[in-house]
Amino acid sequence: MPANDAETAIRKMDRDFSAAATAGNLDGMMAIYADDAVLMPPNFPAFRGRDAVRQFWGGFLGAGKIDATVEADRVIQSGDLAVELGHYNLKITPKGGGAPIEDNGKFTLTWQRRGGQWKGIYDIFNSDRPLPR
């Protein structure tokens, strides 16, 4: 595996994650995460470990029809570690009807090469939208 392989692999996983979220495919979304991953979404405590991360994303998918795009703005690699800085666009059409919920924001995801594959280990994201008043 090339020493500087992170960017290509991570950009592909971003596309795969986006497609999985849009398809409601929880297993596809979870494919990027290591077993000991930590997910730090806004307004929640950290979700530690694969089962907890799965629980969060399962609840997310349960909110309605998802249209999501996750994209890297920059990937910095050093050996078996890489850091991705990126942005997301999100639209959730609630299951029970009502106006779609739209969001856009930024994230940073730390990746580690394990067993020849890049896996997400620390994932944090937050919205660019102002808080409601």
Secondary structure as UniProt FT lines:
FT   TURN            3..4
FT   HELIX           6..23
FT   HELIX           26..30
FT   TURN            31..32
FT   STRAND          33..40
FT   TURN            42..43
FT   STRAND          47..48
FT   HELIX           50..62
FT   STRAND          64..78
FT   TURN            79..80
FT   STRAND          81..94
FT   TURN            95..96
FT   STRAND          101..114
FT   TURN            115..116
FT   STRAND          117..127
//
